[in-house]
Amino acid sequence: MAEGSTYLTAREAAAALGVRPQTLYAYVSRGLIRSEGTGGRERRYHAEDIGRLRRKREGDPGLAAAAALSFGAPVLDSAITLILDDRLYYRGQDACRLARQASIRSVAALLWQADGAAIFAPDNLPPRPPGLGAARRAVASLAPIERCLALLPVAAAADARALDLAPLAVARTGVRLLRLLAAAVAGTEPSARPVDAVLAEAWGLAASARPLLRAALILCADHELNVSAFAARCAASALANPYNAVIAGIATLQGARHGGAAERADAFLGEALAAAEPQALVTAYLRRGDRLPSFGHHLYQGEDPRARLLLDLLDEQDAPVTAAARQIAAAVTALIGRAPNLDFALALLRRSLALPEGAALALFVIGRSMGWLAQAQEQYAADCLIRPRARYVGPPVQ
């Protein structure tokens, strides 16, 4: 394209930044570069954004590093998840389509690049050491995510098979972990039954609710290099076994800026549903300068596709609480221009199905464990330690 042009082709934009096309697409997904359709398969990219990003990268290295680590430029290559043009893909397949049509087993097999029938064999169950039952009883009163975090080390200590870090072995360990997490949330013994069936029975749900649970788990499976996925990868880069990689992910998820978002979404939705005038409540939030939880997402310029699909599926259930929540969401979007995100949809799912407190985050943990395992598996294959350097800004050396 001619010099001074307003737009660049994908090849020109990638060349200008010195990156691969996949990295260019990641910049777009983060909102760093604007792209537009051309009426065909090709897209064009704003030259102004390319130039700004290039100058930023060539400028202060400290600023560049900070930007890269906070919703910024990609810091490593991955073949697992792509966020592009407000759509989410798992290994090139549309995650929303998978959530409607696929089983949890097939999505896990896709993420782990393994044969589902082989790794989900009925006898591929987590170990049952003598202390596991006692540990389960001891933590029964804790929140679901805390039960998961407490039981994983006990099972890990007895699972020598998890020490094999070959790709297929990691996939098999992933199945045992998935079954163990479902059992920890349900308060039952691990079994070979589908995860959604285990949860539906534990929560007293009809069979008709299982597609909703299944969709939610699949939509939670992975979301590129979020903070818990990065923590899992860091653990895996040190050759920690898959149990410990998942423990790292869960521990990170307990932070207020990650899993805490789900709790704030649930609290806000409950407050709004109980308010006589929900719009007045929203206005009060804004007047105080409080951020409305569960609306908008840094990686989507428009709607969060995961929330959109889950809300559509909830609409099909025709529950009164869904209609009320939809009105609240519409009022918020009209005021601040941001659509509800996955946290809002999970909070509504919990209330629509009358699930216990903590169930929304529990669904997230079980679903995201598939992604954490995929991230760990990919990091094992990379065979390198994640060890960035710090840029010292302290006092001068004496």
DRENSEFI-13772 format. One record per residue (C-alpha): residue number from 1; chain; x, y, z. Coordinates in nm, 2 decimals. Layout:
+-----+-----+--------+--------+--------+
! seq ! mol !     px !     py !     pz !
+-----+-----+--------+--------+--------+
! NUM !   A !      X !      Y !      Z !
...
+-----+-----+--------+--------+--------+
***
This chain:
+-----+-----+--------+--------+--------+
! seq ! mol !     px !     py !     pz !
+-----+-----+--------+--------+--------+
!   1 !   A !   0.00 !   0.00 !   0.00 !
!   2 !   A !   0.13 !   0.35 !  -0.08 !
!   3 !   A !   0.31 !   0.56 !   0.17 !
!   4 !   A !   0.08 !   0.78 !   0.37 !
!   5 !   A !  -0.22 !   0.56 !   0.33 !
!   6 !   A !  -0.48 !   0.55 !   0.61 !
!   7 !   A !  -0.49 !   0.17 !   0.61 !
!   8 !   A !  -0.25 !  -0.13 !   0.58 !
!   9 !   A !  -0.30 !  -0.48 !   0.47 !
!  10 !   A !  -0.24 !  -0.76 !   0.73 !
!  11 !   A !   0.10 !  -0.84 !   0.56 !
!  12 !   A !   0.20 !  -0.47 !   0.56 !
!  13 !   A !   0.09 !  -0.42 !   0.92 !
!  14 !   A !   0.27 !  -0.73 !   1.05 !
!  15 !   A !   0.59 !  -0.63 !   0.86 !
!  16 !   A !   0.58 !  -0.28 !   1.00 !
!  17 !   A !   0.56 !  -0.42 !   1.35 !
!  18 !   A !   0.80 !  -0.70 !   1.29 !
!  19 !   A !   0.56 !  -0.96 !   1.41 !
!  20 !   A !   0.38 !  -1.27 !   1.28 !
!  21 !   A !   0.02 !  -1.25 !   1.16 !
!  22 !   A !  -0.10 !  -1.43 !   1.47 !
!  23 !   A !   0.05 !  -1.16 !   1.69 !
!  24 !   A !  -0.11 !  -0.89 !   1.48 !
!  25 !   A !  -0.45 !  -1.06 !   1.54 !
!  26 !   A !  -0.38 !  -1.06 !   1.91 !
!  27 !   A !  -0.31 !  -0.69 !   1.91 !
!  28 !   A !  -0.65 !  -0.64 !   1.74 !
!  29 !   A !  -0.82 !  -0.85 !   2.00 !
!  30 !   A !  -0.68 !  -0.64 !   2.28 !
!  31 !   A !  -0.80 !  -0.32 !   2.11 !
!  32 !   A !  -0.45 !  -0.20 !   2.04 !
!  33 !   A !  -0.51 !  -0.19 !   1.66 !
!  34 !   A !  -0.84 !  -0.12 !   1.48 !
!  35 !   A !  -0.93 !  -0.34 !   1.19 !
!  36 !   A !  -1.21 !  -0.31 !   0.94 !
!  37 !   A !  -1.37 !  -0.55 !   0.69 !
!  38 !   A !  -1.33 !  -0.49 !   0.32 !
!  39 !   A !  -1.63 !  -0.68 !   0.20 !
!  40 !   A !  -1.42 !  -1.00 !   0.13 !
!  41 !   A !  -1.21 !  -1.22 !   0.34 !
!  42 !   A !  -0.93 !  -0.97 !   0.39 !
!  43 !   A !  -0.93 !  -0.70 !   0.66 !
!  44 !   A !  -0.75 !  -0.37 !   0.67 !
!  45 !   A !  -0.57 !  -0.21 !   0.97 !
!  46 !   A !  -0.54 !   0.15 !   1.07 !
!  47 !   A !  -0.20 !   0.28 !   0.99 !
!  48 !   A !  -0.23 !   0.54 !   1.27 !
!  49 !   A !  -0.26 !   0.26 !   1.53 !
!  50 !   A !   0.03 !   0.06 !   1.38 !
!  51 !   A !   0.25 !   0.37 !   1.40 !
!  52 !   A !   0.15 !   0.45 !   1.76 !
!  53 !   A !   0.22 !   0.09 !   1.87 !
!  54 !   A !   0.55 !   0.08 !   1.69 !
!  55 !   A !   0.66 !   0.41 !   1.85 !
!  56 !   A !   0.55 !   0.28 !   2.19 !
!  57 !   A !   0.75 !  -0.04 !   2.15 !
!  58 !   A !   1.06 !   0.15 !   2.03 !
!  59 !   A !   1.03 !   0.41 !   2.31 !
!  60 !   A !   1.08 !   0.36 !   2.69 !
!  61 !   A !   1.15 !  -0.01 !   2.75 !
!  62 !   A !   1.00 !   0.02 !   3.10 !
!  63 !   A !   0.67 !   0.15 !   2.96 !
!  64 !   A !   0.67 !  -0.11 !   2.69 !
!  65 !   A !   0.73 !  -0.39 !   2.94 !
!  66 !   A !   0.45 !  -0.26 !   3.17 !
!  67 !   A !   0.21 !  -0.24 !   2.88 !
!  68 !   A !   0.29 !  -0.59 !   2.76 !
!  69 !   A !   0.21 !  -0.73 !   3.11 !
!  70 !   A !  -0.12 !  -0.55 !   3.15 !
!  71 !   A !  -0.36 !  -0.62 !   2.86 !
!  72 !   A !  -0.08 !  -0.53 !   2.62 !
!  73 !   A !   0.13 !  -0.69 !   2.36 !
!  74 !   A !   0.16 !  -1.08 !   2.36 !
!  75 !   A !   0.45 !  -1.21 !   2.56 !
!  76 !   A !   0.45 !  -1.57 !   2.43 !
!  77 !   A !   0.32 !  -1.77 !   2.14 !
!  78 !   A !   0.02 !  -2.01 !   2.20 !
!  79 !   A !  -0.19 !  -2.23 !   1.97 !
!  80 !   A !  -0.47 !  -2.27 !   2.22 !
!  81 !   A !  -0.70 !  -1.97 !   2.22 !
!  82 !   A !  -0.76 !  -1.67 !   1.99 !
!  83 !   A !  -0.98 !  -1.36 !   2.06 !
!  84 !   A !  -1.05 !  -1.18 !   1.74 !
!  85 !   A !  -1.33 !  -0.94 !   1.63 !
!  86 !   A !  -1.53 !  -1.00 !   1.95 !
!  87 !   A !  -1.52 !  -1.38 !   1.89 !
!  88 !   A !  -1.35 !  -1.65 !   2.09 !
!  89 !   A !  -1.19 !  -1.96 !   1.93 !
!  90 !   A !  -1.04 !  -2.28 !   2.09 !
!  91 !   A !  -0.78 !  -2.41 !   1.85 !
!  92 !   A !  -0.95 !  -2.24 !   1.56 !
!  93 !   A !  -1.30 !  -2.36 !   1.65 !
!  94 !   A !  -1.57 !  -2.11 !   1.76 !
!  95 !   A !  -1.61 !  -2.15 !   2.13 !
!  96 !   A !  -1.98 !  -2.04 !   2.13 !
!  97 !   A !  -2.06 !  -2.30 !   1.86 !
!  98 !   A !  -1.88 !  -2.57 !   2.07 !
!  99 !   A !  -2.08 !  -2.45 !   2.38 !
! 100 !   A !  -2.40 !  -2.52 !   2.19 !
! 101 !   A !  -2.31 !  -2.84 !   2.02 !
! 102 !   A !  -2.02 !  -3.02 !   2.19 !
! 103 !   A !  -1.97 !  -3.22 !   2.50 !
! 104 !   A !  -1.73 !  -3.13 !   2.78 !
! 105 !   A !  -1.53 !  -3.44 !   2.69 !
! 106 !   A !  -1.48 !  -3.34 !   2.33 !
! 107 !   A !  -1.38 !  -2.99 !   2.42 !
! 108 !   A !  -1.13 !  -3.11 !   2.67 !
! 109 !   A !  -0.99 !  -3.35 !   2.41 !
! 110 !   A !  -0.97 !  -3.06 !   2.16 !
! 111 !   A !  -0.78 !  -2.84 !   2.40 !
! 112 !   A !  -0.55 !  -3.12 !   2.51 !
! 113 !   A !  -0.51 !  -3.26 !   2.16 !
! 114 !   A !  -0.59 !  -3.61 !   2.26 !
! 115 !   A !  -0.84 !  -3.88 !   2.17 !
! 116 !   A !  -1.14 !  -3.83 !   2.40 !
! 117 !   A !  -1.25 !  -4.19 !   2.41 !
! 118 !   A !  -0.90 !  -4.30 !   2.52 !
! 119 !   A !  -0.83 !  -4.04 !   2.79 !
! 120 !   A !  -1.18 !  -4.05 !   2.93 !
! 121 !   A !  -1.17 !  -4.42 !   3.00 !
! 122 !   A !  -1.40 !  -4.52 !   3.29 !
! 123 !   A !  -1.10 !  -4.64 !   3.49 !
! 124 !   A !  -0.91 !  -4.32 !   3.46 !
! 125 !   A !  -1.01 !  -4.19 !   3.80 !
! 126 !   A !  -0.82 !  -3.99 !   4.06 !
! 127 !   A !  -0.65 !  -4.19 !   4.34 !
! 128 !   A !  -0.84 !  -4.24 !   4.66 !
! 129 !   A !  -0.58 !  -4.23 !   4.93 !
! 130 !   A !  -0.69 !  -4.30 !   5.29 !
! 131 !   A !  -0.67 !  -3.94 !   5.38 !
! 132 !   A !  -0.89 !  -3.81 !   5.10 !
! 133 !   A !  -1.22 !  -3.90 !   5.26 !
! 134 !   A !  -1.12 !  -3.75 !   5.59 !
! 135 !   A !  -1.00 !  -3.43 !   5.41 !
! 136 !   A !  -1.33 !  -3.41 !   5.22 !
! 137 !   A !  -1.53 !  -3.43 !   5.54 !
! 138 !   A !  -1.30 !  -3.17 !   5.71 !
! 139 !   A !  -1.35 !  -2.91 !   5.43 !
! 140 !   A !  -1.72 !  -2.98 !   5.36 !
! 141 !   A !  -1.83 !  -2.65 !   5.51 !
! 142 !   A !  -1.59 !  -2.44 !   5.30 !
! 143 !   A !  -1.68 !  -2.27 !   4.98 !
! 144 !   A !  -1.65 !  -2.49 !   4.66 !
! 145 !   A !  -1.33 !  -2.32 !   4.54 !
! 146 !   A !  -1.17 !  -2.36 !   4.88 !
! 147 !   A !  -1.27 !  -2.73 !   4.88 !
! 148 !   A !  -1.10 !  -2.78 !   4.55 !
! 149 !   A !  -0.78 !  -2.60 !   4.67 !
! 150 !   A !  -0.77 !  -2.82 !   4.98 !
! 151 !   A !  -0.83 !  -3.16 !   4.82 !
! 152 !   A !  -0.60 !  -3.13 !   4.52 !
! 153 !   A !  -0.27 !  -3.17 !   4.72 !
! 154 !   A !  -0.40 !  -3.48 !   4.89 !
! 155 !   A !  -0.48 !  -3.65 !   4.57 !
! 156 !   A !  -0.17 !  -3.52 !   4.40 !
! 157 !   A !   0.05 !  -3.68 !   4.66 !
! 158 !   A !  -0.10 !  -4.02 !   4.57 !
! 159 !   A !  -0.10 !  -3.98 !   4.19 !
! 160 !   A !   0.24 !  -4.09 !   4.07 !
! 161 !   A !   0.10 !  -4.10 !   3.71 !
! 162 !   A !   0.09 !  -3.72 !   3.72 !
! 163 !   A !   0.47 !  -3.71 !   3.73 !
! 164 !   A !   0.48 !  -3.81 !   3.36 !
! 165 !   A !   0.48 !  -3.48 !   3.17 !
! 166 !   A !   0.45 !  -3.63 !   2.82 !
! 167 !   A !   0.15 !  -3.47 !   2.63 !
! 168 !   A !  -0.08 !  -3.78 !   2.63 !
! 169 !   A !   0.00 !  -3.84 !   3.00 !
! 170 !   A !  -0.08 !  -3.48 !   3.09 !
! 171 !   A !  -0.42 !  -3.52 !   2.90 !
! 172 !   A !  -0.49 !  -3.83 !   3.11 !
! 173 !   A !  -0.40 !  -3.65 !   3.43 !
! 174 !   A !  -0.63 !  -3.37 !   3.31 !
! 175 !   A !  -0.92 !  -3.61 !   3.31 !
! 176 !   A !  -0.85 !  -3.72 !   3.66 !
! 177 !   A !  -0.83 !  -3.36 !   3.77 !
! 178 !   A !  -1.15 !  -3.27 !   3.60 !
! 179 !   A !  -1.33 !  -3.55 !   3.77 !
! 180 !   A !  -1.18 !  -3.47 !   4.11 !
! 181 !   A !  -1.28 !  -3.10 !   4.09 !
! 182 !   A !  -1.64 !  -3.20 !   3.99 !
! 183 !   A !  -1.65 !  -3.43 !   4.29 !
! 184 !   A !  -1.51 !  -3.17 !   4.52 !
! 185 !   A !  -1.77 !  -2.92 !   4.42 !
! 186 !   A !  -2.05 !  -3.18 !   4.43 !
! 187 !   A !  -1.94 !  -3.33 !   4.76 !
! 188 !   A !  -1.92 !  -3.68 !   4.62 !
! 189 !   A !  -1.67 !  -3.95 !   4.53 !
! 190 !   A !  -1.51 !  -3.90 !   4.19 !
! 191 !   A !  -1.67 !  -4.09 !   3.91 !
! 192 !   A !  -1.66 !  -4.14 !   3.53 !
! 193 !   A !  -2.00 !  -3.98 !   3.48 !
! 194 !   A !  -2.01 !  -3.66 !   3.27 !
! 195 !   A !  -1.92 !  -3.35 !   3.48 !
! 196 !   A !  -2.25 !  -3.18 !   3.40 !
! 197 !   A !  -2.44 !  -3.48 !   3.52 !
! 198 !   A !  -2.24 !  -3.49 !   3.85 !
! 199 !   A !  -2.32 !  -3.13 !   3.91 !
! 200 !   A !  -2.68 !  -3.14 !   3.81 !
! 201 !   A !  -2.75 !  -3.43 !   4.05 !
! 202 !   A !  -2.56 !  -3.27 !   4.33 !
! 203 !   A !  -2.76 !  -2.94 !   4.29 !
! 204 !   A !  -3.09 !  -3.12 !   4.24 !
! 205 !   A !  -3.15 !  -3.00 !   3.88 !
! 206 !   A !  -3.36 !  -3.15 !   3.61 !
! 207 !   A !  -3.20 !  -3.31 !   3.31 !
! 208 !   A !  -3.31 !  -3.01 !   3.10 !
! 209 !   A !  -3.06 !  -2.79 !   3.30 !
! 210 !   A !  -2.76 !  -2.99 !   3.19 !
! 211 !   A !  -2.71 !  -2.81 !   2.86 !
! 212 !   A !  -2.69 !  -2.48 !   3.05 !
! 213 !   A !  -2.42 !  -2.62 !   3.28 !
! 214 !   A !  -2.24 !  -2.78 !   2.99 !
! 215 !   A !  -2.24 !  -2.45 !   2.79 !
! 216 !   A !  -2.12 !  -2.25 !   3.09 !
! 217 !   A !  -1.83 !  -2.49 !   3.16 !
! 218 !   A !  -1.72 !  -2.49 !   2.79 !
! 219 !   A !  -1.74 !  -2.11 !   2.77 !
! 220 !   A !  -1.52 !  -2.09 !   3.08 !
! 221 !   A !  -1.26 !  -2.33 !   2.95 !
! 222 !   A !  -1.00 !  -2.09 !   2.84 !
! 223 !   A !  -0.95 !  -1.72 !   2.77 !
! 224 !   A !  -0.60 !  -1.68 !   2.64 !
! 225 !   A !  -0.32 !  -1.56 !   2.87 !
! 226 !   A !  -0.52 !  -1.43 !   3.17 !
! 227 !   A !  -0.35 !  -1.41 !   3.50 !
! 228 !   A !  -0.45 !  -1.76 !   3.63 !
! 229 !   A !  -0.34 !  -1.92 !   3.30 !
! 230 !   A !  -0.01 !  -1.74 !   3.32 !
! 231 !   A !   0.03 !  -1.86 !   3.68 !
! 232 !   A !  -0.04 !  -2.21 !   3.56 !
! 233 !   A !   0.22 !  -2.18 !   3.28 !
! 234 !   A !   0.48 !  -2.04 !   3.52 !
! 235 !   A !   0.43 !  -2.34 !   3.74 !
! 236 !   A !   0.45 !  -2.57 !   3.45 !
! 237 !   A !   0.76 !  -2.40 !   3.32 !
! 238 !   A !   0.93 !  -2.50 !   3.64 !
! 239 !   A !   0.81 !  -2.86 !   3.57 !
! 240 !   A !   0.56 !  -2.86 !   3.85 !
! 241 !   A !   0.32 !  -3.15 !   3.79 !
! 242 !   A !  -0.03 !  -3.08 !   3.64 !
! 243 !   A !  -0.20 !  -3.08 !   3.99 !
! 244 !   A !   0.03 !  -2.81 !   4.10 !
! 245 !   A !  -0.02 !  -2.61 !   3.78 !
! 246 !   A !  -0.40 !  -2.62 !   3.85 !
! 247 !   A !  -0.34 !  -2.53 !   4.21 !
! 248 !   A !  -0.15 !  -2.22 !   4.10 !
! 249 !   A !  -0.44 !  -2.13 !   3.87 !
! 250 !   A !  -0.69 !  -2.17 !   4.15 !
! 251 !   A !  -0.48 !  -1.98 !   4.40 !
! 252 !   A !  -0.46 !  -1.69 !   4.15 !
! 253 !   A !  -0.83 !  -1.71 !   4.08 !
! 254 !   A !  -0.90 !  -1.64 !   4.45 !
! 255 !   A !  -0.76 !  -1.29 !   4.40 !
! 256 !   A !  -1.01 !  -1.00 !   4.41 !
! 257 !   A !  -0.92 !  -0.89 !   4.06 !
! 258 !   A !  -0.99 !  -1.23 !   3.91 !
! 259 !   A !  -1.23 !  -1.47 !   4.08 !
! 260 !   A !  -1.35 !  -1.18 !   4.30 !
! 261 !   A !  -1.51 !  -1.03 !   4.00 !
! 262 !   A !  -1.76 !  -1.32 !   3.99 !
! 263 !   A !  -1.85 !  -1.26 !   4.36 !
! 264 !   A !  -1.90 !  -0.88 !   4.29 !
! 265 !   A !  -2.12 !  -0.96 !   3.99 !
! 266 !   A !  -2.34 !  -1.19 !   4.20 !
! 267 !   A !  -2.37 !  -0.93 !   4.47 !
! 268 !   A !  -2.45 !  -0.65 !   4.23 !
! 269 !   A !  -2.71 !  -0.86 !   4.05 !
! 270 !   A !  -2.88 !  -0.96 !   4.38 !
! 271 !   A !  -2.88 !  -0.60 !   4.49 !
! 272 !   A !  -3.03 !  -0.49 !   4.16 !
! 273 !   A !  -3.30 !  -0.76 !   4.15 !
! 274 !   A !  -3.41 !  -0.66 !   4.50 !
! 275 !   A !  -3.41 !  -0.29 !   4.43 !
! 276 !   A !  -3.75 !  -0.12 !   4.38 !
! 277 !   A !  -3.60 !   0.09 !   4.10 !
! 278 !   A !  -3.29 !  -0.08 !   3.96 !
! 279 !   A !  -3.20 !   0.22 !   3.74 !
! 280 !   A !  -3.18 !   0.44 !   4.05 !
! 281 !   A !  -2.94 !   0.19 !   4.20 !
! 282 !   A !  -2.72 !   0.20 !   3.89 !
! 283 !   A !  -2.73 !   0.58 !   3.89 !
! 284 !   A !  -2.62 !   0.57 !   4.25 !
! 285 !   A !  -2.32 !   0.35 !   4.17 !
! 286 !   A !  -2.22 !   0.60 !   3.89 !
! 287 !   A !  -2.28 !   0.91 !   4.11 !
! 288 !   A !  -2.04 !   0.76 !   4.38 !
! 289 !   A !  -1.78 !   0.69 !   4.11 !
! 290 !   A !  -1.81 !   0.31 !   4.17 !
! 291 !   A !  -1.73 !   0.08 !   3.88 !
! 292 !   A !  -2.03 !  -0.13 !   3.79 !
! 293 !   A !  -1.92 !  -0.49 !   3.82 !
! 294 !   A !  -1.96 !  -0.74 !   3.54 !
! 295 !   A !  -2.00 !  -0.49 !   3.25 !
! 296 !   A !  -1.75 !  -0.45 !   2.97 !
! 297 !   A !  -1.42 !  -0.64 !   2.90 !
! 298 !   A !  -1.08 !  -0.51 !   2.80 !
! 299 !   A !  -1.05 !  -0.77 !   2.52 !
! 300 !   A !  -1.38 !  -0.71 !   2.35 !
! 301 !   A !  -1.47 !  -0.39 !   2.18 !
! 302 !   A !  -1.84 !  -0.48 !   2.17 !
! 303 !   A !  -2.01 !  -0.77 !   2.35 !
! 304 !   A !  -1.85 !  -1.05 !   2.54 !
! 305 !   A !  -1.96 !  -1.35 !   2.31 !
! 306 !   A !  -1.96 !  -1.58 !   2.61 !
! 307 !   A !  -2.21 !  -1.37 !   2.80 !
! 308 !   A !  -2.42 !  -1.32 !   2.49 !
! 309 !   A !  -2.46 !  -1.69 !   2.43 !
! 310 !   A !  -2.52 !  -1.78 !   2.79 !
! 311 !   A !  -2.78 !  -1.51 !   2.83 !
! 312 !   A !  -2.95 !  -1.63 !   2.51 !
! 313 !   A !  -2.96 !  -1.98 !   2.65 !
! 314 !   A !  -3.11 !  -1.85 !   2.97 !
! 315 !   A !  -3.37 !  -1.66 !   2.77 !
! 316 !   A !  -3.48 !  -2.00 !   2.63 !
! 317 !   A !  -3.56 !  -2.12 !   2.98 !
! 318 !   A !  -3.81 !  -1.83 !   3.02 !
! 319 !   A !  -3.74 !  -1.78 !   3.39 !
! 320 !   A !  -3.89 !  -1.46 !   3.55 !
! 321 !   A !  -3.55 !  -1.37 !   3.70 !
! 322 !   A !  -3.39 !  -1.38 !   3.36 !
! 323 !   A !  -3.63 !  -1.12 !   3.22 !
! 324 !   A !  -3.57 !  -0.89 !   3.51 !
! 325 !   A !  -3.19 !  -0.93 !   3.49 !
! 326 !   A !  -3.21 !  -0.85 !   3.11 !
! 327 !   A !  -3.39 !  -0.53 !   3.19 !
! 328 !   A !  -3.12 !  -0.43 !   3.44 !
! 329 !   A !  -2.84 !  -0.51 !   3.19 !
! 330 !   A !  -3.02 !  -0.31 !   2.92 !
! 331 !   A !  -3.04 !  -0.01 !   3.16 !
! 332 !   A !  -2.67 !  -0.03 !   3.25 !
! 333 !   A !  -2.57 !  -0.06 !   2.89 !
! 334 !   A !  -2.78 !   0.24 !   2.79 !
! 335 !   A !  -2.61 !   0.45 !   3.06 !
! 336 !   A !  -2.24 !   0.34 !   3.03 !
! 337 !   A !  -2.23 !   0.18 !   2.68 !
! 338 !   A !  -2.08 !  -0.15 !   2.81 !
! 339 !   A !  -2.25 !  -0.48 !   2.77 !
! 340 !   A !  -2.27 !  -0.75 !   3.04 !
! 341 !   A !  -1.97 !  -0.99 !   3.05 !
! 342 !   A !  -1.93 !  -1.36 !   3.15 !
! 343 !   A !  -1.94 !  -1.28 !   3.52 !
! 344 !   A !  -2.29 !  -1.13 !   3.49 !
! 345 !   A !  -2.41 !  -1.43 !   3.29 !
! 346 !   A !  -2.27 !  -1.68 !   3.54 !
! 347 !   A !  -2.43 !  -1.48 !   3.83 !
! 348 !   A !  -2.77 !  -1.49 !   3.65 !
! 349 !   A !  -2.73 !  -1.86 !   3.57 !
! 350 !   A !  -2.68 !  -1.93 !   3.94 !
! 351 !   A !  -2.99 !  -1.74 !   4.04 !
! 352 !   A !  -3.20 !  -1.87 !   3.75 !
! 353 !   A !  -3.12 !  -2.23 !   3.85 !
! 354 !   A !  -3.13 !  -2.15 !   4.23 !
! 355 !   A !  -2.78 !  -2.29 !   4.27 !
! 356 !   A !  -2.60 !  -2.25 !   4.61 !
! 357 !   A !  -2.37 !  -1.95 !   4.68 !
! 358 !   A !  -2.03 !  -2.00 !   4.52 !
! 359 !   A !  -2.17 !  -2.22 !   4.24 !
! 360 !   A !  -2.09 !  -1.96 !   3.97 !
! 361 !   A !  -1.72 !  -1.95 !   4.06 !
! 362 !   A !  -1.72 !  -2.33 !   4.10 !
! 363 !   A !  -1.84 !  -2.36 !   3.74 !
! 364 !   A !  -1.56 !  -2.13 !   3.64 !
! 365 !   A !  -1.30 !  -2.33 !   3.82 !
! 366 !   A !  -1.41 !  -2.66 !   3.68 !
! 367 !   A !  -1.44 !  -2.52 !   3.32 !
! 368 !   A !  -1.11 !  -2.32 !   3.34 !
! 369 !   A !  -0.92 !  -2.63 !   3.46 !
! 370 !   A !  -0.94 !  -2.75 !   3.11 !
! 371 !   A !  -0.76 !  -2.44 !   2.99 !
! 372 !   A !  -0.51 !  -2.44 !   3.27 !
! 373 !   A !  -0.42 !  -2.80 !   3.17 !
! 374 !   A !  -0.39 !  -2.70 !   2.80 !
! 375 !   A !  -0.16 !  -2.41 !   2.90 !
! 376 !   A !   0.05 !  -2.63 !   3.12 !
! 377 !   A !   0.07 !  -2.90 !   2.85 !
! 378 !   A !   0.19 !  -2.64 !   2.59 !
! 379 !   A !   0.44 !  -2.50 !   2.84 !
! 380 !   A !   0.59 !  -2.85 !   2.91 !
! 381 !   A !   0.63 !  -2.89 !   2.53 !
! 382 !   A !   0.81 !  -2.55 !   2.51 !
! 383 !   A !   1.07 !  -2.69 !   2.75 !
! 384 !   A !   1.18 !  -2.35 !   2.89 !
! 385 !   A !   1.16 !  -2.17 !   3.22 !
! 386 !   A !   0.95 !  -1.85 !   3.23 !
! 387 !   A !   1.19 !  -1.62 !   3.39 !
! 388 !   A !   1.15 !  -1.25 !   3.29 !
! 389 !   A !   1.40 !  -0.99 !   3.41 !
! 390 !   A !   1.31 !  -0.69 !   3.63 !
! 391 !   A !   1.41 !  -0.34 !   3.53 !
! 392 !   A !   1.57 !  -0.20 !   3.85 !
! 393 !   A !   1.44 !   0.14 !   3.95 !
! 394 !   A !   1.56 !   0.15 !   4.31 !
! 395 !   A !   1.81 !   0.37 !   4.48 !
! 396 !   A !   2.17 !   0.39 !   4.34 !
! 397 !   A !   2.41 !   0.12 !   4.45 !
! 398 !   A !   2.63 !   0.24 !   4.74 !
+-----+-----+--------+--------+--------+
***
